[in-house]
Amino acid sequence: ACSDFSEFDFESIQYGDLYKTKKGQSGMMPKYDKSYNNTSQTVGIVSAPLLVAPFSKCVKNEDGSDNWNLGFSIPKDNNDEDSKELKEFYEEEYNENIFDITESFYQKFGSDLLDHLVEKALEKCDNWFGESLEEEVLREMLTPFIRPETEKDDRTYPPTLNFRLNQKYMNDIKFFDKNKKIIKNPNLTEIFSPYNMVKIIFTYGNIDIDKGKASFKPHFYPKCFQFIKKNEKRGTAITNENFEASKIGFKLPLQENDNGKSTKI
């Protein structure tokens, strides 16, 4: 089942007690324990339209497999030509104001989600962290799903959400065009070119809680990408020379599989 992001209900979620992750067959210890979403972790959440961030990149591993470091920025009306084109395109295609939608998405999965997680952390503090903590401390510990707008090197970077996906995980993701028809054999390099417009269907599986109790964060799992619009004007491919890893947000943890192996996602 899928739900538009505006209809997804955080307040009804019942979180499980802390699940302590264990070493997989590789011998690696996951960095995070988990508190699972016991209410709606299989519900697909359809995002607002997003733009592929220019730092998105495919990195080759030593075994030849791919890791995708992906960022997706939340469009905002900057009263410029690019904003005007986005608005006109979306109104023509969907009869909606793209910036109303993206603002609502940022509110819900930005500050509203942070407030929700802090509230739940206060309720389950002893179980998750082994002690009672003040709200201000929990807010400092919480890593947001959406990185807020930031300024760096005299440039302003829009609010951005990030995923790091390995090839095995990417092979299970479905891709659709703007008419919701499945894309067979998708060209990922083309789809994830800078400033292309996409929507993501993701699930909310759990909260990751650092084993050292220093931080916690929500963990969302992308399941589908809808390729809506190709950028025709701006952006160039990212290379090893110009890629800045510092612009990628937190790394997603290892996933514990039923067979005891750990998979980086």
Disulfide bonds with the S-S distance in Angstrom:
none
